Amino acid sequence: MKIAVVTDDGKKISVHFGRATKYAVYTVEAGQIVAQELRAKMGHQDFAGEAHYDHEHRHKTGHGQGQHSAEKHQRMFATITDCDVLLARGMGQGAYAGLEQANVRPILTDIADVETAVTAVIEGKIVNHMERLH
C-alpha cells in the first residue's frame, strides 16, 4: 500500500490540499513502512497565471467542481496515481470526488503530524473527518 500525504515540509499535513506544494509518500508492506519519499505537487500557486473560468465553485456545483477544476485536479494528482490513500486536513468537494474517481481514497484528518497520521492509517485507526470538506 502507498499512502500520500499533502505537506509543505514533510512533517506537517497541510491544512488545504490545493495549496500544498509536496506529497510525502509512504510505502507500507506487512504493516511496516519500508520506504518514504517527497514528491512535487502542483497546486493553486501553479495555476495563478492561467485563465480563471467563471468562479464555478460559487455556483450550484460546489467548491472546486466543474470541468476546469477537474482538469486542474487531475494535474495535481498526476504524481500520486500509484497511491492508495491521500491524507489531507482539508479540501474542496471537487478534489475529493476527483481522487475517488482516480481510485485514491481521500481521508480528511485532524492529525497534523505526518508520521502519526500514517501510523493511524496502517493501524486502521484513522478517522475521516468529512466536516473538513468544503
N, CA, C and O atoms as CSV, one atom per row, in Angstrom:
chain,resi,resn,atom,element,x,y,z
A,1,MET,N,N,0.855,-1.171,0.000
A,1,MET,CA,C,0.000,0.000,0.000
A,1,MET,C,C,0.897,1.229,0.000
A,1,MET,O,O,1.960,1.250,0.621
A,2,LYS,N,N,0.438,2.254,-0.716
A,2,LYS,CA,C,1.143,3.535,-0.691
A,2,LYS,C,C,0.189,4.599,-0.150
A,2,LYS,O,O,-0.972,4.684,-0.552
A,3,ILE,N,N,0.709,5.400,0.765
A,3,ILE,CA,C,-0.047,6.476,1.394
A,3,ILE,C,C,0.617,7.795,1.030
A,3,ILE,O,O,1.798,7.999,1.314
A,4,ALA,N,N,-0.141,8.693,0.401
A,4,ALA,CA,C,0.347,10.036,0.080
A,4,ALA,C,C,-0.219,11.010,1.103
A,4,ALA,O,O,-1.362,10.873,1.539
A,5,VAL,N,N,0.589,11.994,1.483
A,5,VAL,CA,C,0.186,13.000,2.464
A,5,VAL,C,C,0.530,14.373,1.909
A,5,VAL,O,O,1.670,14.598,1.502
A,6,VAL,N,N,-0.437,15.305,1.882
A,6,VAL,CA,C,-0.122,16.655,1.400
A,6,VAL,C,C,0.644,17.408,2.485
A,6,VAL,O,O,0.260,17.406,3.655
A,7,THR,N,N,1.733,18.050,2.073
A,7,THR,CA,C,2.629,18.703,3.024
A,7,THR,C,C,3.424,19.799,2.322
A,7,THR,O,O,3.495,19.846,1.094
A,8,ASP,N,N,4.007,20.659,3.107
A,8,ASP,CA,C,4.967,21.630,2.584
A,8,ASP,C,C,6.371,21.319,3.071
A,8,ASP,O,O,7.354,21.708,2.440
A,9,ASP,N,N,6.466,20.613,4.201
A,9,ASP,CA,C,7.769,20.382,4.820
A,9,ASP,C,C,8.082,18.915,5.111
A,9,ASP,O,O,9.159,18.610,5.624
A,10,GLY,N,N,7.158,17.999,4.793
A,10,GLY,CA,C,7.381,16.587,5.059
A,10,GLY,C,C,7.076,16.175,6.478
A,10,GLY,O,O,7.143,14.990,6.806
A,11,LYS,N,N,6.739,17.139,7.338
A,11,LYS,CA,C,6.483,16.843,8.752
A,11,LYS,C,C,5.051,17.098,9.174
A,11,LYS,O,O,4.486,16.340,9.962
A,12,LYS,N,N,4.462,18.161,8.652
A,12,LYS,CA,C,3.093,18.541,8.996
A,12,LYS,C,C,2.181,18.361,7.790
A,12,LYS,O,O,2.567,18.644,6.656
A,13,ILE,N,N,0.963,17.885,8.050
A,13,ILE,CA,C,-0.028,17.737,6.986
A,13,ILE,C,C,-0.612,19.110,6.703
A,13,ILE,O,O,-1.022,19.825,7.618
A,14,SER,N,N,-0.645,19.466,5.444
A,14,SER,CA,C,-1.168,20.769,5.048
A,14,SER,C,C,-2.659,20.871,5.367
A,14,SER,O,O,-3.398,19.889,5.294
A,15,VAL,N,N,-3.074,22.072,5.718
A,15,VAL,CA,C,-4.466,22.338,6.072
A,15,VAL,C,C,-5.349,22.312,4.829
A,15,VAL,O,O,-6.527,21.966,4.921
A,16,HIS,N,N,-4.800,22.670,3.668
A,16,HIS,CA,C,-5.602,22.733,2.455
A,16,HIS,C,C,-4.897,21.985,1.333
A,16,HIS,O,O,-3.763,22.309,0.983
A,17,PHE,N,N,-5.558,20.999,0.777
A,17,PHE,CA,C,-4.988,20.176,-0.287
A,17,PHE,C,C,-4.431,21.010,-1.442
A,17,PHE,O,O,-3.295,20.800,-1.868
A,18,GLY,N,N,-5.227,21.952,-1.948
A,18,GLY,CA,C,-4.860,22.712,-3.137
A,18,GLY,C,C,-3.661,23.614,-2.980
A,18,GLY,O,O,-3.017,23.964,-3.969
A,19,ARG,N,N,-3.347,23.999,-1.752
A,19,ARG,CA,C,-2.233,24.924,-1.531
A,19,ARG,C,C,-0.920,24.232,-1.186
A,19,ARG,O,O,0.134,24.867,-1.181
A,20,ALA,N,N,-0.977,22.952,-0.900
A,20,ALA,CA,C,0.240,22.212,-0.534
A,20,ALA,C,C,1.184,22.120,-1.730
A,20,ALA,O,O,0.742,22.110,-2.879
A,21,THR,N,N,2.483,22.052,-1.455
A,21,THR,CA,C,3.492,22.025,-2.513
A,21,THR,C,C,4.144,20.665,-2.726
A,21,THR,O,O,4.875,20.469,-3.697
A,22,LYS,N,N,3.880,19.723,-1.815
A,22,LYS,CA,C,4.539,18.420,-1.903
A,22,LYS,C,C,3.604,17.310,-1.437
A,22,LYS,O,O,2.591,17.540,-0.777
A,23,TYR,N,N,3.992,16.104,-1.809
A,23,TYR,CA,C,3.397,14.888,-1.251
A,23,TYR,C,C,4.508,14.134,-0.535
A,23,TYR,O,O,5.585,13.924,-1.094
A,24,ALA,N,N,4.246,13.730,0.697
A,24,ALA,CA,C,5.103,12.746,1.357
A,24,ALA,C,C,4.450,11.404,1.047
A,24,ALA,O,O,3.276,11.202,1.358
A,25,VAL,N,N,5.190,10.493,0.444
A,25,VAL,CA,C,4.629,9.203,0.048
A,25,VAL,C,C,5.327,8.102,0.830
A,25,VAL,O,O,6.553,7.995,0.841
A,26,TYR,N,N,4.509,7.289,1.482
A,26,TYR,CA,C,4.995,6.178,2.308
A,26,TYR,C,C,4.572,4.867,1.666
A,26,TYR,O,O,3.407,4.686,1.313
A,27,THR,N,N,5.526,3.953,1.517
A,27,THR,CA,C,5.228,2.615,1.034
A,27,THR,C,C,5.168,1.696,2.249
A,27,THR,O,O,6.090,1.652,3.063
A,28,VAL,N,N,4.057,0.963,2.350
A,28,VAL,CA,C,3.815,0.103,3.506
A,28,VAL,C,C,3.678,-1.337,3.028
A,28,VAL,O,O,2.914,-1.631,2.109
A,29,GLU,N,N,4.428,-2.224,3.667
A,29,GLU,CA,C,4.335,-3.659,3.384
A,29,GLU,C,C,4.256,-4.396,4.702
A,29,GLU,O,O,5.035,-4.132,5.618
A,30,ALA,N,N,3.320,-5.318,4.798
A,30,ALA,CA,C,3.126,-6.128,6.001
A,30,ALA,C,C,3.032,-5.255,7.261
A,30,ALA,O,O,3.565,-5.605,8.314
A,31,GLY,N,N,2.352,-4.127,7.130
A,31,GLY,CA,C,2.138,-3.250,8.273
A,31,GLY,C,C,3.331,-2.412,8.691
A,31,GLY,O,O,3.305,-1.794,9.755
A,32,GLN,N,N,4.374,-2.380,7.878
A,32,GLN,CA,C,5.582,-1.631,8.198
A,32,GLN,C,C,5.911,-0.651,7.075
A,32,GLN,O,O,5.731,-0.959,5.897
A,33,ILE,N,N,6.393,0.527,7.450
A,33,ILE,CA,C,6.864,1.489,6.459
A,33,ILE,C,C,8.206,0.996,5.939
A,33,ILE,O,O,9.153,0.818,6.705
A,34,VAL,N,N,8.279,0.776,4.623
A,34,VAL,CA,C,9.519,0.271,4.030
A,34,VAL,C,C,10.224,1.316,3.178
A,34,VAL,O,O,11.396,1.155,2.837
A,35,ALA,N,N,9.508,2.393,2.831
A,35,ALA,CA,C,10.129,3.469,2.056
A,35,ALA,C,C,9.307,4.733,2.220
A,35,ALA,O,O,8.101,4.686,2.462
A,36,GLN,N,N,9.989,5.869,2.083
A,36,GLN,CA,C,9.288,7.154,2.074
A,36,GLN,C,C,10.052,8.105,1.161
A,36,GLN,O,O,11.272,8.022,1.018
A,37,GLU,N,N,9.288,9.017,0.544
A,37,GLU,CA,C,9.883,9.984,-0.377
A,37,GLU,C,C,9.016,11.229,-0.418
A,37,GLU,O,O,7.837,11.196,-0.065
A,38,LEU,N,N,9.619,12.327,-0.855
A,38,LEU,CA,C,8.887,13.562,-1.112
A,38,LEU,C,C,8.746,13.722,-2.613
A,38,LEU,O,O,9.717,13.583,-3.356
A,39,ARG,N,N,7.522,14.018,-3.056
A,39,ARG,CA,C,7.265,14.242,-4.475
A,39,ARG,C,C,6.704,15.641,-4.671
A,39,ARG,O,O,6.018,16.173,-3.798
A,40,ALA,N,N,6.996,16.226,-5.806
A,40,ALA,CA,C,6.449,17.537,-6.145
A,40,ALA,C,C,4.937,17.422,-6.329
A,40,ALA,O,O,4.426,16.386,-6.751
A,41,LYS,N,N,4.233,18.508,-6.003
A,41,LYS,CA,C,2.787,18.571,-6.172
A,41,LYS,C,C,2.412,19.912,-6.769
A,41,LYS,O,O,2.817,20.961,-6.268
A,42,MET,N,N,1.647,19.874,-7.829
A,42,MET,CA,C,1.102,21.120,-8.376
A,42,MET,C,C,0.024,21.611,-7.413
A,42,MET,O,O,-0.615,20.819,-6.721
A,43,GLY,N,N,-0.166,22.925,-7.380
A,43,GLY,CA,C,-1.184,23.494,-6.506
A,43,GLY,C,C,-1.685,24.804,-7.053
A,43,GLY,O,O,-1.344,25.196,-8.168
A,44,HIS,N,N,-2.496,25.481,-6.267
A,44,HIS,CA,C,-3.076,26.753,-6.689
A,44,HIS,C,C,-2.011,27.729,-7.193
A,44,HIS,O,O,-2.251,28.467,-8.148
A,45,GLN,N,N,-0.842,27.736,-6.559
A,45,GLN,CA,C,0.217,28.655,-6.958
A,45,GLN,C,C,0.681,28.399,-8.390
A,45,GLN,O,O,1.127,29.325,-9.069
A,46,ASP,N,N,0.581,27.161,-8.854
A,46,ASP,CA,C,0.997,26.822,-10.215
A,46,ASP,C,C,-0.015,27.253,-11.269
A,46,ASP,O,O,0.318,27.382,-12.447
A,47,PHE,N,N,-1.250,27.475,-10.836
A,47,PHE,CA,C,-2.320,27.828,-11.769
A,47,PHE,C,C,-2.631,29.324,-11.754
A,47,PHE,O,O,-3.536,29.770,-12.459
A,48,ALA,N,N,-1.898,30.102,-10.967
A,48,ALA,CA,C,-2.196,31.528,-10.791
A,48,ALA,C,C,-2.180,32.303,-12.104
A,48,ALA,O,O,-2.950,33.251,-12.257
A,49,GLY,N,N,-1.339,31.935,-13.041
A,49,GLY,CA,C,-1.242,32.663,-14.295
A,49,GLY,C,C,-2.224,32.207,-15.357
A,49,GLY,O,O,-2.309,32.808,-16.428
A,50,GLU,N,N,-2.968,31.142,-15.067
A,50,GLU,CA,C,-3.921,30.620,-16.039
A,50,GLU,C,C,-5.246,31.364,-15.947
A,50,GLU,O,O,-5.570,31.964,-14.922
A,51,ALA,N,N,-5.995,31.315,-17.023
A,51,ALA,CA,C,-7.325,31.941,-17.036
A,51,ALA,C,C,-8.204,31.290,-15.977
A,51,ALA,O,O,-8.137,30.080,-15.759
A,52,HIS,N,N,-9.020,32.092,-15.328
A,52,HIS,CA,C,-9.946,31.603,-14.310
A,52,HIS,C,C,-11.346,31.586,-14.907
A,52,HIS,O,O,-11.824,32.595,-15.425
A,53,TYR,N,N,-11.979,30.464,-14.831
A,53,TYR,CA,C,-13.262,30.293,-15.504
A,53,TYR,C,C,-14.446,30.506,-14.575
A,53,TYR,O,O,-14.816,29.599,-13.829
A,54,ASP,N,N,-15.034,31.668,-14.607
A,54,ASP,CA,C,-16.358,31.965,-14.086
A,54,ASP,C,C,-16.624,31.573,-12.640
A,54,ASP,O,O,-17.780,31.373,-12.265
A,55,HIS,N,N,-15.625,31.461,-11.849
A,55,HIS,CA,C,-15.831,31.149,-10.431
A,55,HIS,C,C,-16.857,30.045,-10.248
A,55,HIS,O,O,-17.798,30.192,-9.468
A,56,GLU,N,N,-16.680,28.932,-10.968
A,56,GLU,CA,C,-17.656,27.850,-10.939
A,56,GLU,C,C,-17.904,27.313,-9.539
A,56,GLU,O,O,-18.959,26.735,-9.277
A,57,HIS,N,N,-16.942,27.495,-8.633
A,57,HIS,CA,C,-17.127,26.986,-7.277
A,57,HIS,C,C,-18.176,27.764,-6.495
A,57,HIS,O,O,-18.592,27.318,-5.426
A,58,ARG,N,N,-18.607,28.897,-6.990
A,58,ARG,CA,C,-19.605,29.695,-6.278
A,58,ARG,C,C,-21.025,29.394,-6.743
A,58,ARG,O,O,-21.991,29.932,-6.202
A,59,HIS,N,N,-21.144,28.539,-7.738
A,59,HIS,CA,C,-22.454,28.226,-8.271
A,59,HIS,C,C,-22.942,26.898,-7.705
A,59,HIS,O,O,-22.394,26.403,-6.719
A,60,LYS,N,N,-23.937,26.338,-8.305
A,60,LYS,CA,C,-24.612,25.149,-7.784
A,60,LYS,C,C,-23.723,23.910,-7.697
A,60,LYS,O,O,-24.020,22.997,-6.926
A,61,THR,N,N,-22.658,23.859,-8.458
A,61,THR,CA,C,-21.859,22.639,-8.492
A,61,THR,C,C,-21.038,22.419,-7.232
A,61,THR,O,O,-20.629,21.285,-6.984
A,62,GLY,N,N,-20.777,23.424,-6.435
A,62,GLY,CA,C,-19.972,23.277,-5.224
A,62,GLY,C,C,-18.540,23.705,-5.454
A,62,GLY,O,O,-18.124,23.920,-6.592
A,63,HIS,N,N,-17.781,23.829,-4.372
A,63,HIS,CA,C,-16.415,24.337,-4.411
A,63,HIS,C,C,-15.506,23.407,-5.201
A,63,HIS,O,O,-15.454,22.204,-4.949
A,64,GLY,N,N,-14.783,23.991,-6.173
A,64,GLY,CA,C,-13.780,23.243,-6.913
A,64,GLY,C,C,-14.339,22.199,-7.848
A,64,GLY,O,O,-13.652,21.230,-8.169
A,65,GLN,N,N,-15.563,22.371,-8.290
A,65,GLN,CA,C,-16.149,21.411,-9.210
A,65,GLN,C,C,-16.306,22.059,-10.578
A,65,GLN,O,O,-16.108,23.264,-10.729
A,66,GLY,N,N,-16.655,21.269,-11.553
A,66,GLY,CA,C,-16.759,21.764,-12.915
A,66,GLY,C,C,-15.573,21.276,-13.731
A,66,GLY,O,O,-14.581,20.809,-13.171
A,67,GLN,N,N,-15.670,21.380,-15.037
A,67,GLN,CA,C,-14.658,20.836,-15.939
A,67,GLN,C,C,-13.278,21.463,-15.748
A,67,GLN,O,O,-12.277,20.749,-15.709
A,68,HIS,N,N,-13.215,22.794,-15.630
A,68,HIS,CA,C,-11.926,23.460,-15.480
A,68,HIS,C,C,-11.225,23.007,-14.196
A,68,HIS,O,O,-10.028,22.718,-14.209
A,69,SER,N,N,-11.962,22.946,-13.104
A,69,SER,CA,C,-11.384,22.488,-11.830
A,69,SER,C,C,-10.971,21.025,-11.920
A,69,SER,O,O,-9.920,20.648,-11.402
A,70,ALA,N,N,-11.777,20.202,-12.564
A,70,ALA,CA,C,-11.445,18.781,-12.696
A,70,ALA,C,C,-10.117,18.594,-13.433
A,70,ALA,O,O,-9.319,17.730,-13.070
A,71,GLU,N,N,-9.886,19.403,-14.463
A,71,GLU,CA,C,-8.622,19.323,-15.204
A,71,GLU,C,C,-7.440,19.712,-14.315
A,71,GLU,O,O,-6.387,19.077,-14.374
A,72,LYS,N,N,-7.605,20.743,-13.498
A,72,LYS,CA,C,-6.539,21.142,-12.567
A,72,LYS,C,C,-6.278,20.033,-11.552
A,72,LYS,O,O,-5.126,19.717,-11.251
A,73,HIS,N,N,-7.351,19.443,-11.028
A,73,HIS,CA,C,-7.182,18.375,-10.041
A,73,HIS,C,C,-6.422,17.201,-10.634
A,73,HIS,O,O,-5.547,16.638,-9.978
A,74,GLN,N,N,-6.742,16.825,-11.865
A,74,GLN,CA,C,-6.025,15.718,-12.498
A,74,GLN,C,C,-4.531,16.015,-12.589
A,74,GLN,O,O,-3.708,15.117,-12.409
A,75,ARG,N,N,-4.179,17.256,-12.864
A,75,ARG,CA,C,-2.766,17.651,-12.915
A,75,ARG,C,C,-2.146,17.564,-11.515
A,75,ARG,O,O,-0.980,17.196,-11.373
A,76,MET,N,N,-2.924,17.903,-10.485
A,76,MET,CA,C,-2.423,17.808,-9.110
A,76,MET,C,C,-2.218,16.349,-8.696
A,76,MET,O,O,-1.301,16.049,-7.932
A,77,PHE,N,N,-3.059,15.441,-9.192
A,77,PHE,CA,C,-2.998,14.024,-8.816
A,77,PHE,C,C,-1.943,13.241,-9.591
A,77,PHE,O,O,-1.621,12.112,-9.220
A,78,ALA,N,N,-1.408,13.816,-10.649
A,78,ALA,CA,C,-0.558,13.068,-11.586
A,78,ALA,C,C,0.586,12.318,-10.915
A,78,ALA,O,O,0.934,11.220,-11.351
A,79,THR,N,N,1.174,12.877,-9.873
A,79,THR,CA,C,2.337,12.226,-9.250
A,79,THR,C,C,1.972,11.218,-8.164
A,79,THR,O,O,2.859,10.621,-7.554
A,80,ILE,N,N,0.662,11.018,-7.912
A,80,ILE,CA,C,0.274,10.040,-6.876
A,80,ILE,C,C,-0.715,8.998,-7.386
A,80,ILE,O,O,-1.435,8.389,-6.594
A,81,THR,N,N,-0.758,8.789,-8.690
A,81,THR,CA,C,-1.698,7.804,-9.221
A,81,THR,C,C,-1.350,6.375,-8.807
A,81,THR,O,O,-2.175,5.473,-8.954
A,82,ASP,N,N,-0.152,6.161,-8.298
A,82,ASP,CA,C,0.244,4.846,-7.807
A,82,ASP,C,C,-0.088,4.660,-6.323
A,82,ASP,O,O,0.220,3.613,-5.753
A,83,CYS,N,N,-0.709,5.655,-5.695
A,83,CYS,CA,C,-1.024,5.599,-4.268
A,83,CYS,C,C,-2.452,5.108,-4.037
A,83,CYS,O,O,-3.320,5.239,-4.900
A,84,ASP,N,N,-2.670,4.547,-2.866
A,84,ASP,CA,C,-3.979,4.016,-2.491
A,84,ASP,C,C,-4.776,4.997,-1.645
A,84,ASP,O,O,-6.006,5.013,-1.698
A,85,VAL,N,N,-4.072,5.820,-0.861
A,85,VAL,CA,C,-4.690,6.720,0.111
A,85,VAL,C,C,-4.031,8.085,-0.002
A,85,VAL,O,O,-2.833,8.184,-0.266
A,86,LEU,N,N,-4.821,9.144,0.199
A,86,LEU,CA,C,-4.304,10.514,0.282
A,86,LEU,C,C,-4.808,11.128,1.574
A,86,LEU,O,O,-6.015,11.147,1.817
A,87,LEU,N,N,-3.913,11.626,2.402
A,87,LEU,CA,C,-4.276,12.303,3.647
A,87,LEU,C,C,-4.139,13.806,3.491
A,87,LEU,O,O,-3.140,14.298,2.967
A,88,ALA,N,N,-5.147,14.529,3.949
A,88,ALA,CA,C,-5.127,15.995,3.969
A,88,ALA,C,C,-5.921,16.437,5.192
A,88,ALA,O,O,-6.683,15.657,5.762
A,89,ARG,N,N,-5.736,17.694,5.590
A,89,ARG,CA,C,-6.511,18.233,6.709
A,89,ARG,C,C,-7.689,19.068,6.226
A,89,ARG,O,O,-8.451,19.587,7.041
A,90,GLY,N,N,-7.850,19.206,4.906
A,90,GLY,CA,C,-8.981,19.903,4.329
A,90,GLY,C,C,-8.863,19.920,2.819
A,90,GLY,O,O,-7.757,19.926,2.279
A,91,MET,N,N,-10.009,19.927,2.127
A,91,MET,CA,C,-10.028,20.023,0.674
A,91,MET,C,C,-11.439,20.310,0.195
A,91,MET,O,O,-12.410,20.140,0.932
A,92,GLY,N,N,-11.535,20.743,-1.039
A,92,GLY,CA,C,-12.825,21.011,-1.655
A,92,GLY,C,C,-13.488,19.740,-2.148
A,92,GLY,O,O,-12.845,18.701,-2.303
A,93,GLN,N,N,-14.776,19.841,-2.390
A,93,GLN,CA,C,-15.573,18.698,-2.845
A,93,GLN,C,C,-15.077,18.152,-4.177
A,93,GLN,O,O,-15.067,16.940,-4.390
A,94,GLY,N,N,-14.667,19.043,-5.070
A,94,GLY,CA,C,-14.202,18.601,-6.383
A,94,GLY,C,C,-12.939,17.763,-6.306
A,94,GLY,O,O,-12.829,16.741,-6.984
A,95,ALA,N,N,-11.983,18.185,-5.482
A,95,ALA,CA,C,-10.746,17.415,-5.316
A,95,ALA,C,C,-11.050,16.056,-4.697
A,95,ALA,O,O,-10.493,15.041,-5.113
A,96,TYR,N,N,-11.927,16.040,-3.710
A,96,TYR,CA,C,-12.297,14.795,-3.030
A,96,TYR,C,C,-12.896,13.811,-4.040
A,96,TYR,O,O,-12.494,12.649,-4.104
A,97,ALA,N,N,-13.859,14.294,-4.825
A,97,ALA,CA,C,-14.508,13.445,-5.820
A,97,ALA,C,C,-13.516,12.993,-6.888
A,97,ALA,O,O,-13.567,11.849,-7.338
A,98,GLY,N,N,-12.620,13.883,-7.293
A,98,GLY,CA,C,-11.619,13.537,-8.290
A,98,GLY,C,C,-10.673,12.446,-7.818
A,98,GLY,O,O,-10.309,11.557,-8.588
A,99,LEU,N,N,-10.277,12.514,-6.554
A,99,LEU,CA,C,-9.416,11.467,-6.002
A,99,LEU,C,C,-10.138,10.127,-6.001
A,99,LEU,O,O,-9.557,9.101,-6.354
A,100,GLU,N,N,-11.400,10.140,-5.604
A,100,GLU,CA,C,-12.178,8.896,-5.611
A,100,GLU,C,C,-12.247,8.321,-7.028
A,100,GLU,O,O,-12.104,7.113,-7.215
A,101,GLN,N,N,-12.464,9.184,-8.024
A,101,GLN,CA,C,-12.530,8.725,-9.411
A,101,GLN,C,C,-11.183,8.185,-9.884
A,101,GLN,O,O,-11.135,7.316,-10.754
A,102,ALA,N,N,-10.094,8.693,-9.320
A,102,ALA,CA,C,-8.749,8.226,-9.670
A,102,ALA,C,C,-8.349,6.994,-8.857
A,102,ALA,O,O,-7.206,6.543,-8.934
A,103,ASN,N,N,-9.288,6.452,-8.079
A,103,ASN,CA,C,-9.055,5.281,-7.226
A,103,ASN,C,C,-8.013,5.518,-6.137
A,103,ASN,O,O,-7.277,4.612,-5.747
A,104,VAL,N,N,-7.971,6.763,-5.656
A,104,VAL,CA,C,-7.149,7.117,-4.500
A,104,VAL,C,C,-8.138,7.507,-3.399
A,104,VAL,O,O,-8.936,8.428,-3.576
A,105,ARG,N,N,-8.085,6.813,-2.275
A,105,ARG,CA,C,-9.028,7.071,-1.180
A,105,ARG,C,C,-8.613,8.314,-0.403
A,105,ARG,O,O,-7.585,8.301,0.274
A,106,PRO,N,N,-9.406,9.401,-0.492
A,106,PRO,CA,C,-9.071,10.603,0.284
A,106,PRO,C,C,-9.544,10.448,1.727
A,106,PRO,O,O,-10.647,9.966,1.984
A,107,ILE,N,N,-8.699,10.861,2.655
A,107,ILE,CA,C,-9.061,10.874,4.073
A,107,ILE,C,C,-8.727,12.254,4.620
A,107,ILE,O,O,-7.595,12.723,4.500
A,108,LEU,N,N,-9.716,12.894,5.218
A,108,LEU,CA,C,-9.537,14.200,5.847
A,108,LEU,C,C,-9.332,13.966,7.334
A,108,LEU,O,O,-10.215,13.455,8.023
A,109,THR,N,N,-8.174,14.341,7.814
A,109,THR,CA,C,-7.812,14.047,9.193
A,109,THR,C,C,-7.653,15.319,10.013
A,109,THR,O,O,-7.434,16.404,9.475
A,110,ASP,N,N,-7.767,15.161,11.317
A,110,ASP,CA,C,-7.478,16.276,12.220
A,110,ASP,C,C,-6.079,16.131,12.815
A,110,ASP,O,O,-5.673,16.935,13.654
A,111,ILE,N,N,-5.352,15.123,12.388
A,111,ILE,CA,C,-3.986,14.886,12.851
A,111,ILE,C,C,-3.034,15.754,12.022
A,111,ILE,O,O,-3.065,15.701,10.793
A,112,ALA,N,N,-2.198,16.542,12.678
A,112,ALA,CA,C,-1.284,17.434,11.970
A,112,ALA,C,C,0.045,16.764,11.615
A,112,ALA,O,O,0.640,17.096,10.589
A,113,ASP,N,N,0.514,15.848,12.423
A,113,ASP,CA,C,1.815,15.216,12.225
A,113,ASP,C,C,1.726,14.100,11.177
A,113,ASP,O,O,0.909,13.189,11.307
A,114,VAL,N,N,2.560,14.171,10.148
A,114,VAL,CA,C,2.527,13.219,9.043
A,114,VAL,C,C,2.690,11.783,9.533
A,114,VAL,O,O,1.856,10.930,9.228
A,115,GLU,N,N,3.742,11.507,10.281
A,115,GLU,CA,C,4.011,10.123,10.686
A,115,GLU,C,C,2.939,9.566,11.614
A,115,GLU,O,O,2.624,8.377,11.553
A,116,THR,N,N,2.376,10.413,12.473
A,116,THR,CA,C,1.300,9.960,13.352
A,116,THR,C,C,0.073,9.560,12.531
A,116,THR,O,O,-0.563,8.544,12.813
A,117,ALA,N,N,-0.252,10.358,11.523
A,117,ALA,CA,C,-1.407,10.053,10.676
A,117,ALA,C,C,-1.171,8.793,9.842
A,117,ALA,O,O,-2.072,7.966,9.701
A,118,VAL,N,N,0.024,8.645,9.294
A,118,VAL,CA,C,0.345,7.450,8.512
A,118,VAL,C,C,0.227,6.206,9.394
A,118,VAL,O,O,-0.319,5.190,8.963
A,119,THR,N,N,0.727,6.280,10.607
A,119,THR,CA,C,0.618,5.169,11.542
A,119,THR,C,C,-0.847,4.842,11.832
A,119,THR,O,O,-1.208,3.669,11.928
A,120,ALA,N,N,-1.689,5.860,11.972
A,120,ALA,CA,C,-3.120,5.643,12.214
A,120,ALA,C,C,-3.769,4.919,11.036
A,120,ALA,O,O,-4.644,4.077,11.238
A,121,VAL,N,N,-3.352,5.237,9.813
A,121,VAL,CA,C,-3.874,4.528,8.639
A,121,VAL,C,C,-3.442,3.068,8.691
A,121,VAL,O,O,-4.263,2.168,8.513
A,122,ILE,N,N,-2.171,2.835,8.932
A,122,ILE,CA,C,-1.633,1.473,8.978
A,122,ILE,C,C,-2.358,0.642,10.037
A,122,ILE,O,O,-2.659,-0.531,9.813
A,123,GLU,N,N,-2.633,1.248,11.180
A,123,GLU,CA,C,-3.292,0.540,12.282
A,123,GLU,C,C,-4.809,0.482,12.140
A,123,GLU,O,O,-5.486,-0.132,12.964
A,124,GLY,N,N,-5.347,1.119,11.097
A,124,GLY,CA,C,-6.795,1.121,10.897
A,124,GLY,C,C,-7.541,1.999,11.879
A,124,GLY,O,O,-8.726,1.781,12.132
A,125,LYS,N,N,-6.856,2.997,12.439
A,125,LYS,CA,C,-7.449,3.870,13.450
A,125,LYS,C,C,-7.722,5.288,12.947
A,125,LYS,O,O,-8.153,6.142,13.722
A,126,ILE,N,N,-7.481,5.545,11.682
A,126,ILE,CA,C,-7.683,6.893,11.142
A,126,ILE,C,C,-9.184,7.176,11.030
A,126,ILE,O,O,-9.971,6.286,10.707
A,127,VAL,N,N,-9.566,8.421,11.301
A,127,VAL,CA,C,-10.960,8.848,11.191
A,127,VAL,C,C,-11.050,9.840,10.041
A,127,VAL,O,O,-10.258,10.779,9.958
A,128,ASN,N,N,-12.017,9.631,9.156
A,128,ASN,CA,C,-12.238,10.539,8.038
A,128,ASN,C,C,-13.201,11.628,8.505
A,128,ASN,O,O,-14.391,11.369,8.685
A,129,HIS,N,N,-12.697,12.835,8.699
A,129,HIS,CA,C,-13.480,13.963,9.198
A,129,HIS,C,C,-14.096,14.713,8.019
A,129,HIS,O,O,-13.523,15.682,7.521
A,130,MET,N,N,-15.255,14.262,7.582
A,130,MET,CA,C,-15.932,14.837,6.418
A,130,MET,C,C,-16.330,16.300,6.634
A,130,MET,O,O,-16.600,17.016,5.669
A,131,GLU,N,N,-16.368,16.748,7.891
A,131,GLU,CA,C,-16.686,18.154,8.158
A,131,GLU,C,C,-15.570,19.070,7.669
A,131,GLU,O,O,-15.764,20.283,7.587
A,132,ARG,N,N,-14.404,18.514,7.341
A,132,ARG,CA,C,-13.293,19.289,6.810
A,132,ARG,C,C,-13.384,19.461,5.290
A,132,ARG,O,O,-12.524,20.098,4.681
A,133,LEU,N,N,-14.418,18.896,4.688
A,133,LEU,CA,C,-14.680,19.034,3.265
A,133,LEU,C,C,-15.419,20.336,3.035
A,133,LEU,O,O,-16.376,20.640,3.747
A,134,HIS,N,N,-14.987,21.110,2.053
A,134,HIS,CA,C,-15.662,22.391,1.779
A,134,HIS,C,C,-15.943,22.557,0.301
A,134,HIS,O,O,-16.503,23.573,-0.111
